[in-house]
Amino acid sequence: MSYVTARDGTRLYMEITGPEDGAALVFANSLGTDLRLWDAVLPLLPAGLRIVRWDKRGHGRSDVPEPPYAMGTLVSDAEAVMEAAGVRDAVFCGLSIGGMIAQGIAVKRPDLVAAMVLSNTAAKIGTPDLWDMRIETATTQGMEPLADGVMERWFGRDFLEGPDLPLWRARFCETPPKGYAGCSAAIKGTDFYTPTSGLRLPTLAIAGSEDGATPPDLVRETADLIPGSEFALIRRAGHLPCVEAPEEYARLLTDFLARLGRP
């Protein structure tokens, strides 16, 4: 575990596991979560991978600059993390806003990204009015008023009635409001339809059948922008299938890595 300094001086917390010569797998988490989003998946992946995770600016143990943030800044943060980790030619797995970062860095730095996993994401997410409302609420009232609606969008019915929901609700409410507002502004200002349609790299898109934030049709629409992309649907899961169905999620990642010829 360590910190890397972004180009504007923001400190980003990151964790790297696995051998230095292992095939690189980079994870970018969603809005309102930190790198613990992937905890249940990592033990289920093949041994020998070089795994890189970090907390986006405004989240987890990273610094919280004043909002708003730009998507270009978040992409530059990903560059700084990957360069500090010494990984190139990586498989980049991003969920929600993390998937937008994946698209951005694949366009900007094809030397760093050899393949993508676009999980529960899209080239464009939501509307300006929607994001303005969430930014205003987080800024003036904090995270608690947003929490119940977010949980309903994040999780399928089974998880909403299960014992683990309070943990994820609490983690969401721990997100710094300025960080949430800053990254919400980045999503609001992003439309990657044109740049993503120019990508030509192996891509796996993953959707959850009960995702209330990025429904399966939206994920599939984004995948269809990239010729030859694959699409997988995890049933009875919502926006965070890596939390709800880690075994199936890990199997999809493992099979994709195998098709790429990576151990």
C-alpha positions in Angstrom: 0.0 0.0 0.0 1.3 3.5 -0.9 0.5 6.9 -2.2 1.1 8.4 -5.6 1.0 12.1 -6.3 -1.2 13.2 -9.2 -0.2 15.9 -11.6 -2.0 18.6 -9.6 -0.5 17.5 -6.3 -3.4 15.4 -5.1 -2.3 12.3 -3.2 -4.0 9.1 -4.3 -4.0 6.0 -2.2 -3.2 2.7 -4.1 -2.6 -0.9 -3.4 -0.5 -3.3 -5.6 -0.4 -7.1 -5.1 1.2 -9.9 -7.1 4.6 -10.4 -8.7 6.2 -7.5 -10.6 6.3 -9.6 -13.8 2.6 -10.8 -13.5 0.0 -9.9 -16.1 -1.4 -6.5 -15.1 -5.0 -6.2 -14.0 -6.1 -2.7 -13.0 -9.4 -2.0 -11.1 -11.2 1.4 -11.0 -14.2 1.5 -8.6 -17.5 3.3 -8.8 -18.8 6.6 -7.4 -19.4 6.4 -3.7 -17.1 3.4 -3.1 -13.4 2.8 -2.6 -11.0 0.1 -3.6 -12.6 -2.3 -1.1 -15.3 -2.7 -3.8 -13.2 -5.6 -5.2 -12.3 -7.4 -2.0 -14.6 -10.4 -2.6 -13.4 -10.9 -6.2 -9.6 -10.8 -5.8 -9.2 -14.1 -3.9 -11.1 -15.8 -6.7 -8.9 -14.7 -9.5 -5.9 -16.7 -10.9 -2.7 -16.5 -9.0 0.2 -14.6 -10.4 -1.6 -11.5 -11.6 -0.2 -8.0 -10.9 -3.3 -6.3 -9.4 -3.5 -2.5 -9.0 -6.3 -0.7 -7.2 -6.7 2.9 -6.0 -9.1 5.2 -4.4 -10.3 7.9 -6.8 -9.7 11.5 -5.7 -12.4 12.5 -3.1 -12.9 8.8 -2.0 -11.4 6.4 0.5 -7.9 7.4 1.7 -7.1 9.7 -1.2 -7.1 13.5 -0.8 -10.3 15.4 -1.3 -9.7 18.5 -3.5 -12.3 21.1 -3.9 -15.0 20.1 -6.5 -15.8 20.0 -9.3 -13.5 17.5 -11.0 -13.1 16.9 -14.7 -13.1 13.5 -16.3 -9.8 14.3 -17.9 -8.4 14.8 -14.4 -9.6 11.4 -13.3 -8.1 9.8 -16.4 -4.8 11.6 -15.6 -5.0 10.2 -12.1 -5.3 6.7 -13.6 -2.2 7.3 -15.7 -0.3 8.4 -12.6 -1.3 5.3 -10.7 -0.4 2.9 -13.6 2.9 4.7 -14.2 3.8 4.6 -10.5 2.9 0.9 -10.4 5.1 0.2 -13.4 2.3 -1.5 -15.4 1.7 -1.3 -19.1 -0.3 -3.4 -21.6 -2.9 -3.9 -18.8 -6.4 -5.3 -18.7 -8.3 -2.3 -17.2 -11.5 -3.2 -15.3 -13.7 -0.2 -14.5 -17.1 -0.2 -12.9 -19.6 2.8 -13.4 -17.4 5.9 -13.3 -14.5 3.6 -13.3 -15.7 2.3 -16.7 -15.8 5.8 -18.0 -12.2 6.2 -16.8 -11.3 3.0 -18.6 -12.7 4.4 -21.9 -10.9 7.6 -21.4 -7.5 6.1 -20.7 -7.8 3.5 -23.5 -8.3 6.4 -25.9 -5.5 8.6 -24.4 -2.9 5.9 -23.6 -3.3 2.8 -25.7 0.2 1.8 -24.6 -1.1 1.3 -21.0 -4.4 -0.5 -21.8 -4.4 -3.7 -23.9 -8.0 -4.7 -23.1 -11.0 -3.4 -21.1 -13.7 -4.7 -18.9 -16.6 -2.2 -18.9 -18.7 -3.1 -15.9 -22.1 -1.5 -15.3 -21.1 1.6 -17.1 -21.8 3.6 -20.3 -20.3 6.2 -22.6 -22.7 8.7 -21.1 -24.5 8.2 -17.8 -27.6 10.2 -16.6 -28.6 13.7 -17.4 -27.2 17.1 -16.2 -30.3 17.8 -14.1 -29.9 14.4 -12.3 -26.3 15.1 -11.5 -27.0 18.7 -10.5 -29.6 17.4 -8.0 -27.2 14.9 -6.5 -24.4 17.5 -6.3 -26.7 20.0 -4.6 -27.9 17.4 -2.1 -24.4 16.1 -1.2 -23.1 19.6 -0.9 -25.8 21.1 1.3 -27.1 18.0 3.2 -24.4 15.4 3.1 -24.6 11.8 2.0 -27.4 10.4 4.2 -30.4 11.8 2.2 -29.0 10.1 -0.9 -28.3 6.7 0.6 -31.6 4.8 0.4 -32.1 5.8 -3.3 -28.6 4.8 -4.1 -28.9 1.4 -2.4 -32.0 0.7 -4.5 -30.1 1.5 -7.7 -27.0 -0.4 -6.6 -28.4 -3.7 -5.5 -30.9 -6.4 -6.6 -33.8 -7.5 -4.5 -32.0 -10.4 -2.8 -29.2 -8.2 -1.5 -31.5 -5.4 -0.4 -33.2 -7.9 2.0 -29.9 -9.5 3.1 -27.5 -8.9 6.0 -24.8 -7.0 4.1 -26.8 -4.0 3.0 -26.0 -1.9 6.2 -22.3 -2.3 5.6 -22.5 -0.9 2.1 -24.9 1.8 3.1 -22.5 2.9 5.8 -19.6 2.9 3.4 -21.5 5.1 1.0 -22.3 7.6 3.8 -18.6 7.7 4.7 -17.8 9.1 1.2 -16.7 12.8 1.6 -19.5 14.9 0.1 -17.0 17.1 -1.7 -15.5 14.0 -3.3 -18.9 12.7 -4.3 -19.9 16.1 -5.8 -16.6 16.4 -7.6 -16.9 13.0 -9.3 -20.6 13.6 -10.0 -19.6 16.7 -11.9 -17.1 14.7 -13.9 -19.8 12.2 -14.9 -22.2 15.0 -15.8 -19.6 16.5 -18.2 -18.7 13.3 -20.0 -20.0 12.0 -23.3 -17.6 9.3 -24.7 -19.8 8.1 -27.6 -17.5 9.4 -30.3 -14.1 8.5 -28.8 -15.3 5.1 -27.6 -16.6 4.2 -31.0 -13.1 4.6 -32.3 -11.6 2.1 -29.9 -10.3 -1.2 -31.3 -9.3 -3.4 -28.4 -10.7 -6.6 -26.7 -13.6 -5.6 -24.5 -15.8 -7.4 -22.1 -19.0 -5.6 -21.0 -20.7 -6.8 -17.8 -24.2 -5.8 -16.7 -26.5 -6.7 -13.8 -30.1 -7.6 -14.7 -31.4 -5.4 -11.8 -29.1 -2.5 -12.2 -31.0 0.7 -11.6 -28.1 3.0 -12.4 -26.8 1.6 -15.8 -29.4 -0.8 -17.0 -28.3 -3.7 -19.2 -29.5 -2.1 -22.5 -27.3 1.0 -21.7 -24.3 -1.2 -21.1 -24.9 -3.2 -24.2 -25.3 0.0 -26.3 -21.9 1.1 -25.1 -20.3 -2.3 -25.8 -21.7 -2.2 -29.3 -19.7 0.9 -30.1 -16.6 -1.3 -30.0 -16.3 -3.9 -32.8 -15.9 -7.4 -31.5 -16.8 -6.6 -27.9 -18.4 -9.3 -25.7 -21.4 -8.8 -23.4 -22.3 -10.7 -20.2 -25.3 -10.4 -18.0 -25.3 -11.4 -14.3 -28.8 -12.2 -13.3 -30.4 -11.1 -10.0 -27.6 -8.5 -9.5 -27.7 -4.8 -9.6 -25.0 -2.1 -10.2 -22.3 -3.8 -8.1 -22.3 -7.4 -9.2 -18.7 -7.8 -7.9 -20.3 -7.5 -4.5 -23.5 -9.4 -5.1 -22.1 -12.2 -7.2 -18.3 -12.3 -6.8 -17.9 -15.9 -7.9 -19.7 -15.3 -11.2 -17.9 -12.0 -11.6 -14.5 -13.6 -11.0 -15.4 -16.4 -13.5 -16.2 -13.9 -16.2 -12.9 -12.0 -15.6 -10.9 -15.3 -15.5 -12.4 -16.6 -18.7 -11.8 -13.2 -20.4 -8.1 -13.3 -19.3 -7.8 -16.8 -20.6 -9.1 -15.8 -24.0 -6.5 -13.0 -24.0 -3.8 -15.6 -23.4 -3.0 -14.2 -19.9 -2.4 -16.5 -17.0 
